[in-house]
Amino acid sequence: MLRGRFAPKAFNNGFSKWLRAKFLCEVKFHSLWFCTHLGIVLTVRGDKRIPAALEEYLTLQVRTERIGNATEVFKGMGTVTYMSTLTLLQSDYFPQPKQRSFGGSRLPSGSLNE
């Protein structure tokens, strides 16, 4: 859960470049973000390196004040637990008038209908 400033395009580009520099190879990941009443929910999926790398990257982003605050809601490798947590968080989806309130590198069809 993110609070404060968040630039989705800058996140995807920055995280991708940071992963490439850290692991010296291309690391594939998929991200999804959407607005809720409490803040912005950001989910990132990838291989086993992604959870720890994301935590390190977000800590760096908060320290350099590129995003306001980041709180971990779920961290794990299980698809069932991930999807149930995502479904629960999607119930709090809050569309923003006249501005984009969801997006990501890959969106399943029919998700987060406005």
Rosetta constraint file for C-alpha pairs under 8 A:
AtomPair CA 1 CA 39 HARMONIC 6.34 0.50
AtomPair CA 1 CA 40 HARMONIC 5.65 0.50
AtomPair CA 1 CA 41 HARMONIC 4.59 0.50
AtomPair CA 1 CA 42 HARMONIC 6.21 0.50
AtomPair CA 1 CA 70 HARMONIC 5.64 0.50
AtomPair CA 1 CA 71 HARMONIC 5.03 0.50
AtomPair CA 1 CA 72 HARMONIC 6.21 0.50
AtomPair CA 1 CA 73 HARMONIC 6.59 0.50
AtomPair CA 2 CA 6 HARMONIC 7.63 0.50
AtomPair CA 2 CA 39 HARMONIC 5.66 0.50
AtomPair CA 2 CA 40 HARMONIC 4.94 0.50
AtomPair CA 2 CA 41 HARMONIC 6.12 0.50
AtomPair CA 2 CA 42 HARMONIC 7.05 0.50
AtomPair CA 2 CA 67 HARMONIC 7.59 0.50
AtomPair CA 2 CA 68 HARMONIC 7.15 0.50
AtomPair CA 2 CA 69 HARMONIC 5.59 0.50
AtomPair CA 2 CA 70 HARMONIC 4.48 0.50
AtomPair CA 2 CA 71 HARMONIC 6.37 0.50
AtomPair CA 3 CA 38 HARMONIC 7.68 0.50
AtomPair CA 3 CA 39 HARMONIC 4.97 0.50
AtomPair CA 3 CA 40 HARMONIC 6.23 0.50
AtomPair CA 3 CA 67 HARMONIC 7.29 0.50
AtomPair CA 3 CA 68 HARMONIC 5.35 0.50
AtomPair CA 3 CA 69 HARMONIC 5.03 0.50
AtomPair CA 3 CA 70 HARMONIC 6.43 0.50
AtomPair CA 4 CA 39 HARMONIC 7.60 0.50
AtomPair CA 4 CA 67 HARMONIC 6.00 0.50
AtomPair CA 4 CA 68 HARMONIC 4.12 0.50
AtomPair CA 4 CA 69 HARMONIC 6.43 0.50
AtomPair CA 5 CA 66 HARMONIC 6.93 0.50
AtomPair CA 5 CA 67 HARMONIC 4.85 0.50
AtomPair CA 5 CA 68 HARMONIC 5.52 0.50
AtomPair CA 6 CA 11 HARMONIC 7.75 0.50
AtomPair CA 6 CA 66 HARMONIC 7.37 0.50
AtomPair CA 6 CA 67 HARMONIC 5.44 0.50
AtomPair CA 6 CA 68 HARMONIC 7.67 0.50
AtomPair CA 7 CA 11 HARMONIC 6.07 0.50
AtomPair CA 8 CA 12 HARMONIC 6.27 0.50
AtomPair CA 8 CA 33 HARMONIC 7.77 0.50
AtomPair CA 8 CA 103 HARMONIC 7.89 0.50
AtomPair CA 8 CA 104 HARMONIC 7.53 0.50
AtomPair CA 9 CA 13 HARMONIC 6.23 0.50
AtomPair CA 10 CA 14 HARMONIC 5.68 0.50
AtomPair CA 11 CA 15 HARMONIC 5.70 0.50
AtomPair CA 12 CA 16 HARMONIC 6.02 0.50
AtomPair CA 12 CA 31 HARMONIC 7.67 0.50
AtomPair CA 12 CA 105 HARMONIC 7.81 0.50
AtomPair CA 13 CA 17 HARMONIC 6.24 0.50
AtomPair CA 14 CA 18 HARMONIC 6.00 0.50
AtomPair CA 15 CA 19 HARMONIC 6.02 0.50
AtomPair CA 15 CA 54 HARMONIC 8.00 0.50
AtomPair CA 15 CA 57 HARMONIC 7.17 0.50
AtomPair CA 16 CA 20 HARMONIC 6.25 0.50
AtomPair CA 16 CA 26 HARMONIC 7.99 0.50
AtomPair CA 16 CA 27 HARMONIC 7.42 0.50
AtomPair CA 17 CA 21 HARMONIC 6.25 0.50
AtomPair CA 18 CA 22 HARMONIC 6.08 0.50
AtomPair CA 18 CA 57 HARMONIC 7.83 0.50
AtomPair CA 19 CA 23 HARMONIC 5.93 0.50
AtomPair CA 19 CA 24 HARMONIC 7.68 0.50
AtomPair CA 19 CA 25 HARMONIC 7.80 0.50
AtomPair CA 19 CA 26 HARMONIC 7.36 0.50
AtomPair CA 19 CA 27 HARMONIC 6.46 0.50
AtomPair CA 19 CA 53 HARMONIC 7.52 0.50
AtomPair CA 20 CA 24 HARMONIC 5.10 0.50
AtomPair CA 20 CA 25 HARMONIC 5.14 0.50
AtomPair CA 20 CA 26 HARMONIC 5.42 0.50
AtomPair CA 20 CA 27 HARMONIC 6.68 0.50
AtomPair CA 21 CA 25 HARMONIC 7.50 0.50
AtomPair CA 23 CA 27 HARMONIC 7.83 0.50
AtomPair CA 28 CA 46 HARMONIC 6.28 0.50
AtomPair CA 28 CA 47 HARMONIC 7.77 0.50
AtomPair CA 29 CA 44 HARMONIC 6.64 0.50
AtomPair CA 29 CA 45 HARMONIC 5.48 0.50
AtomPair CA 29 CA 46 HARMONIC 4.46 0.50
AtomPair CA 29 CA 47 HARMONIC 7.56 0.50
AtomPair CA 29 CA 50 HARMONIC 7.63 0.50
AtomPair CA 30 CA 44 HARMONIC 5.60 0.50
AtomPair CA 30 CA 45 HARMONIC 5.22 0.50
AtomPair CA 30 CA 46 HARMONIC 6.52 0.50
AtomPair CA 30 CA 104 HARMONIC 7.45 0.50
AtomPair CA 30 CA 105 HARMONIC 5.51 0.50
AtomPair CA 30 CA 106 HARMONIC 6.21 0.50
AtomPair CA 31 CA 42 HARMONIC 7.05 0.50
AtomPair CA 31 CA 43 HARMONIC 5.48 0.50
AtomPair CA 31 CA 44 HARMONIC 4.36 0.50
AtomPair CA 31 CA 45 HARMONIC 6.42 0.50
AtomPair CA 31 CA 104 HARMONIC 5.13 0.50
AtomPair CA 31 CA 105 HARMONIC 5.29 0.50
AtomPair CA 31 CA 106 HARMONIC 6.71 0.50
AtomPair CA 32 CA 42 HARMONIC 5.82 0.50
AtomPair CA 32 CA 43 HARMONIC 5.20 0.50
AtomPair CA 32 CA 44 HARMONIC 6.58 0.50
AtomPair CA 32 CA 102 HARMONIC 7.59 0.50
AtomPair CA 32 CA 103 HARMONIC 5.87 0.50
AtomPair CA 32 CA 104 HARMONIC 4.15 0.50
AtomPair CA 32 CA 105 HARMONIC 6.51 0.50
AtomPair CA 32 CA 106 HARMONIC 6.86 0.50
AtomPair CA 32 CA 107 HARMONIC 6.96 0.50
AtomPair CA 33 CA 40 HARMONIC 6.69 0.50
AtomPair CA 33 CA 41 HARMONIC 5.37 0.50
AtomPair CA 33 CA 42 HARMONIC 4.37 0.50
AtomPair CA 33 CA 43 HARMONIC 6.25 0.50
AtomPair CA 33 CA 102 HARMONIC 5.50 0.50
AtomPair CA 33 CA 103 HARMONIC 5.54 0.50
AtomPair CA 33 CA 104 HARMONIC 5.89 0.50
AtomPair CA 34 CA 40 HARMONIC 5.68 0.50
AtomPair CA 34 CA 41 HARMONIC 5.44 0.50
AtomPair CA 34 CA 42 HARMONIC 6.88 0.50
AtomPair CA 34 CA 93 HARMONIC 6.75 0.50
AtomPair CA 34 CA 94 HARMONIC 7.99 0.50
AtomPair CA 34 CA 101 HARMONIC 5.61 0.50
AtomPair CA 34 CA 102 HARMONIC 4.05 0.50
AtomPair CA 34 CA 103 HARMONIC 6.56 0.50
AtomPair CA 35 CA 39 HARMONIC 6.02 0.50
AtomPair CA 35 CA 40 HARMONIC 4.52 0.50
AtomPair CA 35 CA 41 HARMONIC 6.26 0.50
AtomPair CA 35 CA 93 HARMONIC 5.80 0.50
AtomPair CA 35 CA 94 HARMONIC 5.54 0.50
AtomPair CA 35 CA 95 HARMONIC 6.73 0.50
AtomPair CA 35 CA 96 HARMONIC 7.62 0.50
AtomPair CA 35 CA 101 HARMONIC 5.47 0.50
AtomPair CA 35 CA 102 HARMONIC 6.46 0.50
AtomPair CA 36 CA 40 HARMONIC 5.92 0.50
AtomPair CA 36 CA 41 HARMONIC 7.05 0.50
AtomPair CA 36 CA 92 HARMONIC 5.34 0.50
AtomPair CA 36 CA 93 HARMONIC 4.69 0.50
AtomPair CA 36 CA 94 HARMONIC 4.74 0.50
AtomPair CA 36 CA 95 HARMONIC 7.83 0.50
AtomPair CA 37 CA 92 HARMONIC 6.82 0.50
AtomPair CA 37 CA 93 HARMONIC 7.45 0.50
AtomPair CA 37 CA 94 HARMONIC 6.18 0.50
AtomPair CA 41 CA 89 HARMONIC 7.68 0.50
AtomPair CA 44 CA 50 HARMONIC 7.75 0.50
AtomPair CA 44 CA 54 HARMONIC 7.94 0.50
AtomPair CA 45 CA 50 HARMONIC 7.06 0.50
AtomPair CA 46 CA 50 HARMONIC 5.65 0.50
AtomPair CA 48 CA 77 HARMONIC 7.63 0.50
AtomPair CA 49 CA 53 HARMONIC 6.17 0.50
AtomPair CA 50 CA 54 HARMONIC 5.77 0.50
AtomPair CA 51 CA 55 HARMONIC 6.33 0.50
AtomPair CA 51 CA 75 HARMONIC 6.69 0.50
AtomPair CA 51 CA 76 HARMONIC 7.41 0.50
AtomPair CA 52 CA 56 HARMONIC 6.28 0.50
AtomPair CA 53 CA 57 HARMONIC 6.05 0.50
AtomPair CA 54 CA 58 HARMONIC 6.01 0.50
AtomPair CA 55 CA 59 HARMONIC 6.15 0.50
AtomPair CA 56 CA 60 HARMONIC 6.31 0.50
AtomPair CA 57 CA 61 HARMONIC 6.23 0.50
AtomPair CA 58 CA 62 HARMONIC 6.10 0.50
AtomPair CA 58 CA 70 HARMONIC 6.93 0.50
AtomPair CA 59 CA 63 HARMONIC 6.12 0.50
AtomPair CA 59 CA 70 HARMONIC 7.79 0.50
AtomPair CA 60 CA 64 HARMONIC 6.18 0.50
AtomPair CA 61 CA 65 HARMONIC 6.01 0.50
AtomPair CA 61 CA 66 HARMONIC 5.16 0.50
AtomPair CA 61 CA 67 HARMONIC 5.88 0.50
AtomPair CA 62 CA 66 HARMONIC 6.04 0.50
AtomPair CA 62 CA 67 HARMONIC 5.27 0.50
AtomPair CA 62 CA 68 HARMONIC 6.01 0.50
AtomPair CA 62 CA 69 HARMONIC 5.94 0.50
AtomPair CA 62 CA 70 HARMONIC 7.24 0.50
AtomPair CA 74 CA 82 HARMONIC 7.46 0.50
AtomPair CA 74 CA 85 HARMONIC 7.36 0.50
AtomPair CA 76 CA 82 HARMONIC 7.50 0.50
AtomPair CA 77 CA 82 HARMONIC 7.72 0.50
AtomPair CA 78 CA 82 HARMONIC 6.08 0.50
AtomPair CA 79 CA 83 HARMONIC 6.01 0.50
AtomPair CA 80 CA 84 HARMONIC 6.19 0.50
AtomPair CA 81 CA 85 HARMONIC 6.08 0.50
AtomPair CA 82 CA 86 HARMONIC 6.03 0.50
AtomPair CA 83 CA 87 HARMONIC 5.99 0.50
AtomPair CA 84 CA 88 HARMONIC 6.21 0.50
AtomPair CA 85 CA 89 HARMONIC 6.23 0.50
AtomPair CA 86 CA 90 HARMONIC 5.99 0.50
AtomPair CA 87 CA 91 HARMONIC 6.50 0.50
AtomPair CA 88 CA 92 HARMONIC 7.47 0.50
AtomPair CA 89 CA 93 HARMONIC 7.12 0.50
AtomPair CA 90 CA 112 HARMONIC 7.36 0.50
AtomPair CA 93 CA 112 HARMONIC 7.51 0.50
AtomPair CA 94 CA 101 HARMONIC 7.58 0.50
AtomPair CA 95 CA 100 HARMONIC 7.95 0.50
AtomPair CA 95 CA 101 HARMONIC 5.53 0.50
AtomPair CA 95 CA 114 HARMONIC 6.85 0.50
AtomPair CA 96 CA 100 HARMONIC 6.75 0.50
AtomPair CA 96 CA 101 HARMONIC 5.53 0.50
AtomPair CA 102 CA 112 HARMONIC 7.61 0.50
AtomPair CA 103 CA 107 HARMONIC 7.12 0.50
AtomPair CA 107 CA 111 HARMONIC 7.04 0.50
